[in-house]
């Protein structure tokens, strides 16, 4: 397998993993796309502790592009709640079916929120 085909295959796999599909959906869906991202407001005590890491989140995006649910997939307990609250403020172009009608749908979107402080 040549390198460009391998890279293309990996990109397709990552996109499929990032874009969830609603239950009982047999057609592929176009992923929601973030249009507004709010970054977490971390407490000063966490900054002074010089912590770093990544919290993995899964958000359910409705057909209007609003976040209606957020779940923590990979936790760093001291920052989970601020990451979830920030993710609830994100806005998206909604997911949609990949058919002729392109109907907007509820879809899941997986994403990381990374943080690092070098004090």
Biopython code that builds the backbone (N, CA, C, O; Angstrom):
import numpy as np
from Bio.PDB.StructureBuilder import StructureBuilder

atoms = [
    (1, "UNK", "N", (0.854, -1.176, 0.000)),
    (1, "UNK", "CA", (0.000, 0.000, 0.000)),
    (1, "UNK", "C", (0.896, 1.234, 0.000)),
    (1, "UNK", "O", (1.796, 1.348, 0.833)),
    (2, "UNK", "N", (0.654, 2.165, -0.936)),
    (2, "UNK", "CA", (1.515, 3.342, -0.965)),
    (2, "UNK", "C", (1.159, 4.283, 0.180)),
    (2, "UNK", "O", (0.096, 4.183, 0.793)),
    (3, "UNK", "N", (2.088, 5.203, 0.445)),
    (3, "UNK", "CA", (1.962, 6.064, 1.618)),
    (3, "UNK", "C", (0.744, 6.987, 1.552)),
    (3, "UNK", "O", (0.073, 7.173, 2.567)),
    (4, "UNK", "N", (0.438, 7.569, 0.391)),
    (4, "UNK", "CA", (-0.702, 8.489, 0.323)),
    (4, "UNK", "C", (-2.028, 7.755, 0.531)),
    (4, "UNK", "O", (-2.946, 8.304, 1.140)),
    (5, "UNK", "N", (-2.140, 6.518, 0.031)),
    (5, "UNK", "CA", (-3.345, 5.732, 0.262)),
    (5, "UNK", "C", (-3.491, 5.388, 1.738)),
    (5, "UNK", "O", (-4.597, 5.414, 2.279)),
    (6, "UNK", "N", (-2.386, 5.067, 2.385)),
    (6, "UNK", "CA", (-2.406, 4.755, 3.808)),
    (6, "UNK", "C", (-2.842, 5.976, 4.610)),
    (6, "UNK", "O", (-3.678, 5.859, 5.506)),
    (7, "UNK", "N", (-2.286, 7.147, 4.297)),
    (7, "UNK", "CA", (-2.653, 8.370, 5.006)),
    (7, "UNK", "C", (-4.129, 8.687, 4.781)),
    (7, "UNK", "O", (-4.829, 9.060, 5.723)),
    (8, "UNK", "N", (-4.608, 8.544, 3.550)),
    (8, "UNK", "CA", (-6.024, 8.792, 3.263)),
    (8, "UNK", "C", (-6.917, 7.852, 4.044)),
    (8, "UNK", "O", (-7.945, 8.270, 4.576)),
    (9, "UNK", "N", (-6.537, 6.584, 4.117)),
    (9, "UNK", "CA", (-7.322, 5.598, 4.869)),
    (9, "UNK", "C", (-7.383, 5.949, 6.346)),
    (9, "UNK", "O", (-8.434, 5.824, 6.975)),
    (10, "UNK", "N", (-6.259, 6.386, 6.901)),
    (10, "UNK", "CA", (-6.223, 6.754, 8.322)),
    (10, "UNK", "C", (-7.117, 7.963, 8.575)),
    (10, "UNK", "O", (-7.832, 8.005, 9.576)),
    (11, "UNK", "N", (-7.083, 8.951, 7.673)),
    (11, "UNK", "CA", (-7.924, 10.139, 7.834)),
    (11, "UNK", "C", (-9.400, 9.757, 7.812)),
    (11, "UNK", "O", (-10.176, 10.252, 8.630)),
    (12, "UNK", "N", (-9.799, 8.884, 6.888)),
    (12, "UNK", "CA", (-11.197, 8.449, 6.814)),
    (12, "UNK", "C", (-11.602, 7.731, 8.098)),
    (12, "UNK", "O", (-12.693, 7.962, 8.620)),
    (13, "UNK", "N", (-10.742, 6.871, 8.604)),
    (13, "UNK", "CA", (-11.035, 6.141, 9.844)),
    (13, "UNK", "C", (-11.195, 7.115, 11.002)),
    (13, "UNK", "O", (-12.127, 6.985, 11.795)),
    (14, "UNK", "N", (-10.289, 8.099, 11.110)),
    (14, "UNK", "CA", (-10.385, 9.077, 12.196)),
    (14, "UNK", "C", (-11.652, 9.909, 12.096)),
    (14, "UNK", "O", (-12.274, 10.209, 13.115)),
    (15, "UNK", "N", (-12.046, 10.287, 10.880)),
    (15, "UNK", "CA", (-13.293, 11.039, 10.725)),
    (15, "UNK", "C", (-14.497, 10.206, 11.127)),
    (15, "UNK", "O", (-15.418, 10.711, 11.768)),
    (16, "UNK", "N", (-14.496, 8.937, 10.755)),
    (16, "UNK", "CA", (-15.607, 8.067, 11.139)),
    (16, "UNK", "C", (-15.667, 7.886, 12.649)),
    (16, "UNK", "O", (-16.749, 7.817, 13.232)),
    (17, "UNK", "N", (-14.490, 7.811, 13.282)),
    (17, "UNK", "CA", (-14.466, 7.671, 14.733)),
    (17, "UNK", "C", (-14.942, 8.957, 15.411)),
    (17, "UNK", "O", (-15.595, 8.899, 16.453)),
    (18, "UNK", "N", (-14.621, 10.113, 14.831)),
    (18, "UNK", "CA", (-14.976, 11.400, 15.440)),
    (18, "UNK", "C", (-16.446, 11.715, 15.278)),
    (18, "UNK", "O", (-17.008, 12.462, 16.079)),
    (19, "UNK", "N", (-17.077, 11.165, 14.265)),
    (19, "UNK", "CA", (-18.469, 11.509, 13.977)),
    (19, "UNK", "C", (-19.351, 10.329, 14.320)),
    (19, "UNK", "O", (-19.321, 9.300, 13.644)),
    (20, "UNK", "N", (-20.132, 10.480, 15.368)),
    (20, "UNK", "CA", (-21.035, 9.405, 15.740)),
    (20, "UNK", "C", (-22.263, 9.395, 14.862)),
    (20, "UNK", "O", (-22.574, 10.379, 14.192)),
    (21, "UNK", "N", (-22.950, 8.288, 14.870)),
    (21, "UNK", "CA", (-24.191, 8.180, 14.107)),
    (21, "UNK", "C", (-25.312, 7.889, 15.086)),
    (21, "UNK", "O", (-25.100, 7.244, 16.113)),
    (22, "UNK", "N", (-26.483, 8.357, 14.771)),
    (22, "UNK", "CA", (-27.606, 8.132, 15.671)),
    (22, "UNK", "C", (-27.977, 6.653, 15.663)),
    (22, "UNK", "O", (-27.601, 5.914, 14.754)),
    (23, "UNK", "N", (-28.704, 6.238, 16.665)),
    (23, "UNK", "CA", (-29.132, 4.841, 16.761)),
    (23, "UNK", "C", (-29.934, 4.430, 15.541)),
    (23, "UNK", "O", (-30.695, 5.228, 14.996)),
    (24, "UNK", "N", (-29.767, 3.198, 15.116)),
    (24, "UNK", "CA", (-30.511, 2.597, 14.008)),
    (24, "UNK", "C", (-30.332, 3.348, 12.689)),
    (24, "UNK", "O", (-31.190, 3.265, 11.811)),
    (25, "UNK", "N", (-29.252, 4.062, 12.546)),
    (25, "UNK", "CA", (-29.009, 4.801, 11.308)),
    (25, "UNK", "C", (-28.166, 3.948, 10.390)),
    (25, "UNK", "O", (-27.064, 3.546, 10.763)),
    (26, "UNK", "N", (-28.655, 3.664, 9.203)),
    (26, "UNK", "CA", (-27.919, 2.817, 8.274)),
    (26, "UNK", "C", (-27.136, 3.636, 7.265)),
    (26, "UNK", "O", (-26.167, 3.139, 6.692)),
    (27, "UNK", "N", (-27.536, 4.893, 7.033)),
    (27, "UNK", "CA", (-26.819, 5.735, 6.090)),
    (27, "UNK", "C", (-25.672, 6.451, 6.793)),
    (27, "UNK", "O", (-25.784, 6.785, 7.972)),
    (28, "UNK", "N", (-24.571, 6.690, 6.086)),
    (28, "UNK", "CA", (-23.499, 7.465, 6.710)),
    (28, "UNK", "C", (-23.966, 8.896, 6.941)),
    (28, "UNK", "O", (-24.889, 9.374, 6.282)),
    (29, "UNK", "N", (-23.324, 9.566, 7.875)),
    (29, "UNK", "CA", (-23.689, 10.938, 8.206)),
    (29, "UNK", "C", (-22.481, 11.847, 8.036)),
    (29, "UNK", "O", (-21.335, 11.417, 8.173)),
    (30, "UNK", "N", (-22.759, 13.112, 7.736)),
    (30, "UNK", "CA", (-21.715, 14.121, 7.764)),
    (30, "UNK", "C", (-21.581, 14.604, 9.196)),
    (30, "UNK", "O", (-22.582, 14.853, 9.868)),
    (31, "UNK", "N", (-20.360, 14.737, 9.661)),
    (31, "UNK", "CA", (-20.090, 15.108, 11.049)),
    (31, "UNK", "C", (-20.523, 16.525, 11.360)),
    (31, "UNK", "O", (-20.503, 17.397, 10.490)),
    (32, "UNK", "N", (-20.919, 16.755, 12.614)),
    (32, "UNK", "CA", (-21.080, 18.141, 13.053)),
    (32, "UNK", "C", (-19.704, 18.823, 12.983)),
    (32, "UNK", "O", (-18.673, 18.176, 13.164)),
    (33, "UNK", "N", (-19.706, 20.122, 12.723)),
    (33, "UNK", "CA", (-18.456, 20.872, 12.641)),
    (33, "UNK", "C", (-18.519, 22.015, 13.648)),
    (33, "UNK", "O", (-19.449, 22.821, 13.612)),
    (34, "UNK", "N", (-17.526, 22.094, 14.557)),
    (34, "UNK", "CA", (-17.545, 23.191, 15.530)),
    (34, "UNK", "C", (-17.445, 24.554, 14.845)),
    (34, "UNK", "O", (-16.614, 24.749, 13.958)),
    (35, "UNK", "N", (-18.287, 25.488, 15.259)),
    (35, "UNK", "CA", (-18.238, 26.851, 14.735)),
    (35, "UNK", "C", (-17.875, 27.851, 15.829)),
    (35, "UNK", "O", (-17.450, 28.969, 15.536)),
    (36, "UNK", "N", (-18.042, 27.450, 17.085)),
    (36, "UNK", "CA", (-17.682, 28.304, 18.225)),
    (36, "UNK", "C", (-17.186, 27.389, 19.342)),
    (36, "UNK", "O", (-17.893, 26.479, 19.773)),
    (37, "UNK", "N", (-15.968, 27.641, 19.802)),
    (37, "UNK", "CA", (-15.388, 26.836, 20.880)),
    (37, "UNK", "C", (-15.111, 27.722, 22.089)),
    (37, "UNK", "O", (-14.490, 28.779, 21.974)),
    (38, "UNK", "N", (-15.574, 27.280, 23.228)),
    (38, "UNK", "CA", (-15.265, 27.950, 24.493)),
    (38, "UNK", "C", (-14.184, 27.138, 25.189)),
    (38, "UNK", "O", (-14.317, 25.923, 25.337)),
    (39, "UNK", "N", (-13.128, 27.791, 25.611)),
    (39, "UNK", "CA", (-12.073, 27.090, 26.335)),
    (39, "UNK", "C", (-12.396, 27.123, 27.836)),
    (39, "UNK", "O", (-12.961, 28.096, 28.336)),
    (40, "UNK", "N", (-12.031, 26.050, 28.544)),
    (40, "UNK", "CA", (-12.332, 25.983, 29.978)),
    (40, "UNK", "C", (-11.620, 27.084, 30.768)),
    (40, "UNK", "O", (-10.519, 27.507, 30.414)),
    (41, "UNK", "N", (-12.258, 27.530, 31.823)),
    (41, "UNK", "CA", (-11.660, 28.468, 32.764)),
    (41, "UNK", "C", (-11.189, 27.649, 33.967)),
    (41, "UNK", "O", (-11.973, 27.301, 34.850)),
    (42, "UNK", "N", (-9.898, 27.353, 33.977)),
    (42, "UNK", "CA", (-9.345, 26.516, 35.027)),
    (42, "UNK", "C", (-9.074, 27.334, 36.289)),
    (42, "UNK", "O", (-8.601, 28.467, 36.200)),
    (43, "UNK", "N", (-9.371, 26.770, 37.463)),
    (43, "UNK", "CA", (-9.061, 27.463, 38.717)),
    (43, "UNK", "C", (-7.552, 27.717, 38.847)),
    (43, "UNK", "O", (-6.736, 26.908, 38.406)),
    (44, "UNK", "N", (-7.199, 28.848, 39.456)),
    (44, "UNK", "CA", (-5.785, 29.208, 39.618)),
    (44, "UNK", "C", (-4.983, 28.138, 40.341)),
    (44, "UNK", "O", (-3.810, 27.932, 40.030)),
    (45, "UNK", "N", (-5.592, 27.460, 41.293)),
    (45, "UNK", "CA", (-4.862, 26.440, 42.042)),
    (45, "UNK", "C", (-4.370, 25.310, 41.119)),
    (45, "UNK", "O", (-3.306, 24.735, 41.348)),
    (46, "UNK", "N", (-5.149, 25.005, 40.087)),
    (46, "UNK", "CA", (-4.706, 23.981, 39.136)),
    (46, "UNK", "C", (-3.539, 24.485, 38.294)),
    (46, "UNK", "O", (-2.636, 23.719, 37.959)),
    (47, "UNK", "N", (-3.555, 25.760, 37.956)),
    (47, "UNK", "CA", (-2.437, 26.338, 37.198)),
    (47, "UNK", "C", (-1.162, 26.297, 38.029)),
    (47, "UNK", "O", (-0.090, 25.966, 37.523)),
    (48, "UNK", "N", (-1.287, 26.633, 39.304)),
    (48, "UNK", "CA", (-0.103, 26.617, 40.179)),
    (48, "UNK", "C", (0.418, 25.208, 40.395)),
    (48, "UNK", "O", (1.606, 25.032, 40.668)),
    (49, "UNK", "N", (-0.437, 24.196, 40.280)),
    (49, "UNK", "CA", (0.000, 22.811, 40.443)),
    (49, "UNK", "C", (0.762, 22.316, 39.221)),
    (49, "UNK", "O", (1.328, 21.223, 39.244)),
    (50, "UNK", "N", (0.783, 23.120, 38.142)),
    (50, "UNK", "CA", (1.532, 22.806, 36.925)),
    (50, "UNK", "C", (1.097, 21.477, 36.306)),
    (50, "UNK", "O", (1.932, 20.682, 35.875)),
    (51, "UNK", "N", (-0.224, 21.244, 36.267)),
    (51, "UNK", "CA", (-0.773, 20.019, 35.690)),
    (51, "UNK", "C", (-0.845, 20.124, 34.176)),
    (51, "UNK", "O", (-0.937, 21.219, 33.621)),
    (52, "UNK", "N", (-0.804, 18.986, 33.521)),
    (52, "UNK", "CA", (-1.044, 18.948, 32.080)),
    (52, "UNK", "C", (-1.738, 17.634, 31.754)),
    (52, "UNK", "O", (-1.636, 16.662, 32.503)),
    (53, "UNK", "N", (-2.441, 17.614, 30.638)),
    (53, "UNK", "CA", (-3.134, 16.394, 30.234)),
    (53, "UNK", "C", (-4.217, 16.685, 29.221)),
    (53, "UNK", "O", (-4.351, 17.807, 28.734)),
    (54, "UNK", "N", (-4.985, 15.661, 28.911)),
    (54, "UNK", "CA", (-6.059, 15.777, 27.940)),
    (54, "UNK", "C", (-7.297, 15.071, 28.463)),
    (54, "UNK", "O", (-7.226, 13.929, 28.919)),
    (55, "UNK", "N", (-8.423, 15.750, 28.396)),
    (55, "UNK", "CA", (-9.722, 15.171, 28.729)),
    (55, "UNK", "C", (-10.414, 14.868, 27.400)),
    (55, "UNK", "O", (-10.515, 15.746, 26.543)),
    (56, "UNK", "N", (-10.887, 13.642, 27.223)),
    (56, "UNK", "CA", (-11.613, 13.255, 26.008)),
    (56, "UNK", "C", (-13.107, 13.349, 26.298)),
    (56, "UNK", "O", (-13.594, 12.807, 27.290)),
    (57, "UNK", "N", (-13.828, 14.043, 25.417)),
    (57, "UNK", "CA", (-15.258, 14.235, 25.605)),
    (57, "UNK", "C", (-16.044, 13.705, 24.414)),
    (57, "UNK", "O", (-15.532, 13.615, 23.298)),
    (58, "UNK", "N", (-17.292, 13.360, 24.676)),
    (58, "UNK", "CA", (-18.251, 13.002, 23.635)),
    (58, "UNK", "C", (-19.464, 13.893, 23.844)),
    (58, "UNK", "O", (-20.042, 13.936, 24.930)),
    (59, "UNK", "N", (-19.840, 14.608, 22.783)),
    (59, "UNK", "CA", (-20.992, 15.510, 22.884)),
    (59, "UNK", "C", (-22.065, 15.079, 21.899)),
    (59, "UNK", "O", (-21.762, 14.693, 20.770)),
    (60, "UNK", "N", (-23.318, 15.146, 22.327)),
    (60, "UNK", "CA", (-24.446, 14.911, 21.435)),
    (60, "UNK", "C", (-24.901, 16.270, 20.927)),
    (60, "UNK", "O", (-25.268, 17.152, 21.704)),
    (61, "UNK", "N", (-24.869, 16.423, 19.596)),
    (61, "UNK", "CA", (-25.217, 17.687, 18.952)),
    (61, "UNK", "C", (-26.581, 17.512, 18.299)),
    (61, "UNK", "O", (-26.799, 16.544, 17.571)),
    (62, "UNK", "N", (-27.508, 18.445, 18.554)),
    (62, "UNK", "CA", (-28.845, 18.314, 17.962)),
    (62, "UNK", "C", (-28.874, 18.871, 16.539)),
    (62, "UNK", "O", (-27.869, 19.364, 16.028)),
    (63, "UNK", "N", (-30.043, 18.782, 15.914)),
    (63, "UNK", "CA", (-30.186, 19.173, 14.507)),
    (63, "UNK", "C", (-30.083, 20.685, 14.287)),
    (63, "UNK", "O", (-30.089, 21.138, 13.142)),
    (64, "UNK", "N", (-29.989, 21.470, 15.364)),
    (64, "UNK", "CA", (-29.771, 22.921, 15.247)),
    (64, "UNK", "C", (-28.326, 23.311, 15.537)),
    (64, "UNK", "O", (-27.962, 24.483, 15.436)),
    (65, "UNK", "N", (-27.499, 22.319, 15.898)),
    (65, "UNK", "CA", (-26.090, 22.594, 16.194)),
    (65, "UNK", "C", (-25.814, 22.916, 17.648)),
    (65, "UNK", "O", (-24.733, 23.398, 17.984)),
    (66, "UNK", "N", (-26.799, 22.649, 18.529)),
    (66, "UNK", "CA", (-26.649, 22.900, 19.960)),
    (66, "UNK", "C", (-26.159, 21.637, 20.662)),
    (66, "UNK", "O", (-26.552, 20.529, 20.296)),
    (67, "UNK", "N", (-25.311, 21.802, 21.657)),
    (67, "UNK", "CA", (-24.852, 20.675, 22.474)),
    (67, "UNK", "C", (-25.961, 20.335, 23.452)),
    (67, "UNK", "O", (-26.391, 21.189, 24.227)),
    (68, "UNK", "N", (-26.436, 19.070, 23.419)),
    (68, "UNK", "CA", (-27.523, 18.694, 24.334)),
    (68, "UNK", "C", (-27.071, 17.716, 25.411)),
    (68, "UNK", "O", (-27.799, 17.473, 26.374)),
    (69, "UNK", "N", (-25.860, 17.147, 25.255)),
    (69, "UNK", "CA", (-25.331, 16.253, 26.287)),
    (69, "UNK", "C", (-23.827, 16.139, 26.094)),
    (69, "UNK", "O", (-23.339, 16.124, 24.964)),
    (70, "UNK", "N", (-23.089, 16.057, 27.205)),
    (70, "UNK", "CA", (-21.634, 15.874, 27.157)),
    (70, "UNK", "C", (-21.264, 14.766, 28.125)),
    (70, "UNK", "O", (-21.697, 14.766, 29.277)),
    (71, "UNK", "N", (-20.467, 13.829, 27.656)),
    (71, "UNK", "CA", (-19.967, 12.738, 28.486)),
    (71, "UNK", "C", (-18.440, 12.772, 28.492)),
    (71, "UNK", "O", (-17.817, 13.083, 27.476)),
    (72, "UNK", "N", (-17.837, 12.450, 29.643)),
    (72, "UNK", "CA", (-16.380, 12.359, 29.745)),
    (72, "UNK", "C", (-15.981, 10.935, 29.361)),
    (72, "UNK", "O", (-16.451, 9.966, 29.956)),
    (73, "UNK", "N", (-15.110, 10.822, 28.361)),
    (73, "UNK", "CA", (-14.635, 9.519, 27.894)),
    (73, "UNK", "C", (-13.315, 9.155, 28.572)),
    (73, "UNK", "O", (-13.132, 8.024, 29.023)),
    (74, "UNK", "N", (-12.401, 10.118, 28.641)),
    (74, "UNK", "CA", (-11.130, 9.940, 29.345)),
    (74, "UNK", "C", (-11.018, 11.056, 30.359)),
    (74, "UNK", "O", (-11.015, 12.235, 30.005)),
    (75, "UNK", "N", (-10.927, 10.681, 31.608)),
    (75, "UNK", "CA", (-11.055, 11.624, 32.704)),
    (75, "UNK", "C", (-9.719, 12.053, 33.295)),
    (75, "UNK", "O", (-8.779, 11.265, 33.398)),
    (76, "UNK", "N", (-9.661, 13.310, 33.676)),
    (76, "UNK", "CA", (-8.670, 13.835, 34.614)),
    (76, "UNK", "C", (-9.525, 14.582, 35.624)),
    (76, "UNK", "O", (-9.860, 15.750, 35.429)),
    (77, "UNK", "N", (-9.868, 13.905, 36.688)),
    (77, "UNK", "CA", (-10.975, 14.302, 37.556)),
    (77, "UNK", "C", (-10.960, 15.757, 37.999)),
    (77, "UNK", "O", (-12.026, 16.356, 38.141)),
    (78, "UNK", "N", (-9.794, 16.344, 38.221)),
    (78, "UNK", "CA", (-9.760, 17.714, 38.742)),
    (78, "UNK", "C", (-10.173, 18.758, 37.707)),
    (78, "UNK", "O", (-10.454, 19.899, 38.077)),
    (79, "UNK", "N", (-10.218, 18.401, 36.422)),
    (79, "UNK", "CA", (-10.610, 19.375, 35.391)),
    (79, "UNK", "C", (-11.828, 18.933, 34.585)),
    (79, "UNK", "O", (-12.282, 19.674, 33.714)),
    (80, "UNK", "N", (-12.361, 17.757, 34.849)),
    (80, "UNK", "CA", (-13.510, 17.254, 34.080)),
    (80, "UNK", "C", (-14.673, 18.237, 34.057)),
    (80, "UNK", "O", (-15.217, 18.523, 32.991)),
    (81, "UNK", "N", (-15.055, 18.753, 35.207)),
    (81, "UNK", "CA", (-16.264, 19.582, 35.271)),
    (81, "UNK", "C", (-16.103, 20.878, 34.483)),
    (81, "UNK", "O", (-17.049, 21.307, 33.822)),
    (82, "UNK", "N", (-14.924, 21.520, 34.533)),
    (82, "UNK", "CA", (-14.751, 22.760, 33.771)),
    (82, "UNK", "C", (-14.688, 22.477, 32.268)),
    (82, "UNK", "O", (-15.113, 23.307, 31.464)),
    (83, "UNK", "N", (-14.161, 21.317, 31.888)),
    (83, "UNK", "CA", (-14.138, 20.939, 30.470)),
    (83, "UNK", "C", (-15.554, 20.679, 29.959)),
    (83, "UNK", "O", (-15.906, 21.103, 28.858)),
    (84, "UNK", "N", (-16.363, 19.985, 30.752)),
    (84, "UNK", "CA", (-17.753, 19.701, 30.360)),
    (84, "UNK", "C", (-18.534, 21.002, 30.238)),
    (84, "UNK", "O", (-19.275, 21.188, 29.273)),
    (85, "UNK", "N", (-18.379, 21.903, 31.205)),
    (85, "UNK", "CA", (-19.108, 23.180, 31.156)),
    (85, "UNK", "C", (-18.701, 23.997, 29.937)),
    (85, "UNK", "O", (-19.551, 24.623, 29.303)),
    (86, "UNK", "N", (-17.434, 24.002, 29.603)),
    (86, "UNK", "CA", (-16.986, 24.728, 28.409)),
    (86, "UNK", "C", (-17.563, 24.092, 27.147)),
    (86, "UNK", "O", (-18.021, 24.799, 26.250)),
    (87, "UNK", "N", (-17.544, 22.753, 27.074)),
    (87, "UNK", "CA", (-18.051, 22.052, 25.887)),
    (87, "UNK", "C", (-19.544, 22.308, 25.677)),
    (87, "UNK", "O", (-20.007, 22.331, 24.537)),
    (88, "UNK", "N", (-20.294, 22.500, 26.748)),
    (88, "UNK", "CA", (-21.729, 22.787, 26.626)),
    (88, "UNK", "C", (-21.988, 24.117, 25.936)),
    (88, "UNK", "O", (-23.091, 24.349, 25.442)),
    (89, "UNK", "N", (-20.990, 24.996, 25.893)),
    (89, "UNK", "CA", (-21.140, 26.311, 25.260)),
    (89, "UNK", "C", (-20.747, 26.297, 23.782)),
    (89, "UNK", "O", (-20.962, 27.281, 23.074)),
    (90, "UNK", "N", (-20.168, 25.177, 23.311)),
    (90, "UNK", "CA", (-19.756, 25.099, 21.908)),
    (90, "UNK", "C", (-20.984, 25.152, 21.004)),
    (90, "UNK", "O", (-22.079, 24.758, 21.404)),
    (91, "UNK", "N", (-20.790, 25.641, 19.791)),
    (91, "UNK", "CA", (-21.822, 25.657, 18.749)),
    (91, "UNK", "C", (-21.283, 24.899, 17.542)),
    (91, "UNK", "O", (-20.077, 24.878, 17.301)),
    (92, "UNK", "N", (-22.188, 24.273, 16.783)),
    (92, "UNK", "CA", (-21.802, 23.422, 15.666)),
    (92, "UNK", "C", (-22.666, 23.674, 14.442)),
    (92, "UNK", "O", (-23.813, 24.107, 14.552)),
    (93, "UNK", "N", (-22.101, 23.398, 13.275)),
    (93, "UNK", "CA", (-22.917, 23.165, 12.098)),
    (93, "UNK", "C", (-23.430, 21.748, 12.309)),
    (93, "UNK", "O", (-22.619, 20.845, 12.513)),
    (94, "UNK", "N", (-24.730, 21.511, 12.270)),
    (94, "UNK", "CA", (-25.255, 20.190, 12.630)),
    (94, "UNK", "C", (-24.796, 19.080, 11.687)),
    (94, "UNK", "O", (-24.433, 19.326, 10.537)),
    (95, "UNK", "N", (-24.822, 17.848, 12.208)),
    (95, "UNK", "CA", (-24.581, 16.688, 11.360)),
    (95, "UNK", "C", (-25.771, 16.493, 10.429)),
    (95, "UNK", "O", (-26.872, 16.974, 10.697)),
    (96, "UNK", "N", (-25.538, 15.793, 9.354)),
    (96, "UNK", "CA", (-26.655, 15.528, 8.442)),
    (96, "UNK", "C", (-26.447, 14.220, 7.716)),
    (96, "UNK", "O", (-25.328, 13.719, 7.605)),
    (97, "UNK", "N", (-27.543, 13.676, 7.225)),
    (97, "UNK", "CA", (-27.503, 12.433, 6.477)),
    (97, "UNK", "C", (-26.815, 12.644, 5.141)),
    (97, "UNK", "O", (-26.880, 13.722, 4.551)),
    (98, "UNK", "N", (-26.159, 11.600, 4.682)),
    (98, "UNK", "CA", (-25.449, 11.664, 3.402)),
    (98, "UNK", "C", (-26.333, 11.124, 2.284)),
    (98, "UNK", "O", (-25.910, 10.266, 1.509)),
    (99, "UNK", "N", (-27.549, 11.626, 2.207)),
    (99, "UNK", "CA", (-28.437, 11.225, 1.112)),
    (99, "UNK", "C", (-28.841, 12.472, 0.335)),
    (99, "UNK", "O", (-28.310, 13.555, 0.584)),
    (100, "UNK", "N", (-29.750, 12.336, -0.579)),
    (100, "UNK", "CA", (-30.152, 13.456, -1.426)),
    (100, "UNK", "C", (-30.778, 14.595, -0.625)),
    (100, "UNK", "O", (-30.631, 15.760, -0.993)),
    (101, "UNK", "N", (-31.459, 14.280, 0.440)),
    (101, "UNK", "CA", (-32.158, 15.299, 1.215)),
    (101, "UNK", "C", (-31.249, 16.029, 2.197)),
    (101, "UNK", "O", (-31.517, 17.177, 2.549)),
    (102, "UNK", "N", (-30.183, 15.380, 2.639)),
    (102, "UNK", "CA", (-29.254, 15.999, 3.571)),
    (102, "UNK", "C", (-29.899, 16.456, 4.866)),
    (102, "UNK", "O", (-29.540, 17.502, 5.406)),
    (103, "UNK", "N", (-30.852, 15.675, 5.369)),
    (103, "UNK", "CA", (-31.597, 16.033, 6.583)),
    (103, "UNK", "C", (-30.643, 16.182, 7.777)),
    (103, "UNK", "O", (-29.780, 15.336, 8.011)),
    (104, "UNK", "N", (-30.822, 17.286, 8.528)),
    (104, "UNK", "CA", (-30.035, 17.474, 9.741)),
    (104, "UNK", "C", (-30.479, 16.467, 10.800)),
    (104, "UNK", "O", (-31.663, 16.156, 10.931)),
    (105, "UNK", "N", (-29.502, 15.969, 11.548)),
    (105, "UNK", "CA", (-29.762, 14.919, 12.532)),
    (105, "UNK", "C", (-29.006, 15.203, 13.828)),
    (105, "UNK", "O", (-28.076, 16.010, 13.855)),
    (106, "UNK", "N", (-29.416, 14.534, 14.890)),
    (106, "UNK", "CA", (-28.606, 14.496, 16.098)),
    (106, "UNK", "C", (-27.421, 13.579, 15.819)),
    (106, "UNK", "O", (-27.587, 12.500, 15.250)),
    (107, "UNK", "N", (-26.237, 14.004, 16.216)),
    (107, "UNK", "CA", (-25.041, 13.191, 15.985)),
    (107, "UNK", "C", (-24.053, 13.420, 17.119)),
    (107, "UNK", "O", (-24.044, 14.483, 17.740)),
    (108, "UNK", "N", (-23.231, 12.429, 17.382)),
    (108, "UNK", "CA", (-22.204, 12.550, 18.410)),
    (108, "UNK", "C", (-20.915, 13.086, 17.789)),
    (108, "UNK", "O", (-20.620, 12.859, 16.615)),
    (109, "UNK", "N", (-20.167, 13.800, 18.612)),
    (109, "UNK", "CA", (-18.897, 14.366, 18.195)),
    (109, "UNK", "C", (-17.912, 14.128, 19.334)),
    (109, "UNK", "O", (-18.154, 14.556, 20.463)),
    (110, "UNK", "N", (-16.807, 13.448, 19.047)),
    (110, "UNK", "CA", (-15.781, 13.166, 20.049)),
    (110, "UNK", "C", (-14.641, 14.135, 19.859)),
    (110, "UNK", "O", (-14.223, 14.385, 18.729)),
    (111, "UNK", "N", (-14.121, 14.693, 20.960)),
    (111, "UNK", "CA", (-13.018, 15.637, 20.850)),
    (111, "UNK", "C", (-12.230, 15.725, 22.155)),
    (111, "UNK", "O", (-12.765, 15.485, 23.238)),
    (112, "UNK", "N", (-10.946, 16.074, 22.031)),
    (112, "UNK", "CA", (-10.115, 16.255, 23.220)),
    (112, "UNK", "C", (-10.066, 17.719, 23.625)),
    (112, "UNK", "O", (-10.204, 18.610, 22.787)),
    (113, "UNK", "N", (-9.868, 17.959, 24.910)),
    (113, "UNK", "CA", (-9.525, 19.283, 25.400)),
    (113, "UNK", "C", (-8.214, 19.098, 26.168)),
    (113, "UNK", "O", (-8.175, 18.474, 27.228)),
    (114, "UNK", "N", (-7.144, 19.660, 25.602)),
    (114, "UNK", "CA", (-5.812, 19.528, 26.188)),
    (114, "UNK", "C", (-5.478, 20.781, 26.992)),
    (114, "UNK", "O", (-5.931, 21.880, 26.671)),
    (115, "UNK", "N", (-4.686, 20.598, 28.033)),
    (115, "UNK", "CA", (-4.238, 21.732, 28.835)),
    (115, "UNK", "C", (-2.831, 21.481, 29.321)),
    (115, "UNK", "O", (-2.428, 20.344, 29.567)),
    (116, "UNK", "N", (-2.093, 22.564, 29.453)),
    (116, "UNK", "CA", (-0.702, 22.485, 29.949)),
    (116, "UNK", "C", (-0.303, 23.855, 30.457)),
    (116, "UNK", "O", (-0.593, 24.879, 29.838)),
    (117, "UNK", "N", (0.362, 23.851, 31.587)),
    (117, "UNK", "CA", (0.878, 25.105, 32.131)),
    (117, "UNK", "C", (2.353, 24.924, 32.376)),
    (117, "UNK", "O", (2.787, 23.922, 32.945)),
    (118, "UNK", "N", (3.113, 25.891, 31.945)),
    (118, "UNK", "CA", (4.558, 25.932, 32.195)),
    (118, "UNK", "C", (4.850, 27.205, 32.971)),
    (118, "UNK", "O", (5.178, 28.248, 32.404)),
    (119, "UNK", "N", (4.722, 27.087, 34.281)),
    (119, "UNK", "CA", (4.936, 28.284, 35.124)),
    (119, "UNK", "C", (6.378, 28.417, 35.512)),
    (119, "UNK", "O", (6.743, 29.358, 36.216)),
]
sb = StructureBuilder()
sb.init_structure("model")
sb.init_model(0)
sb.init_chain("A")
sb.init_seg("    ")
for serial, (resi, resn, name, xyz) in enumerate(atoms, 1):
    if name == "N":
        sb.init_residue(resn, " ", resi, " ")
    sb.init_atom(name, np.array(xyz, "f"), 0.0, 1.0, " ", f" {name:<3s}", serial, name[0])
structure = sb.get_structure()
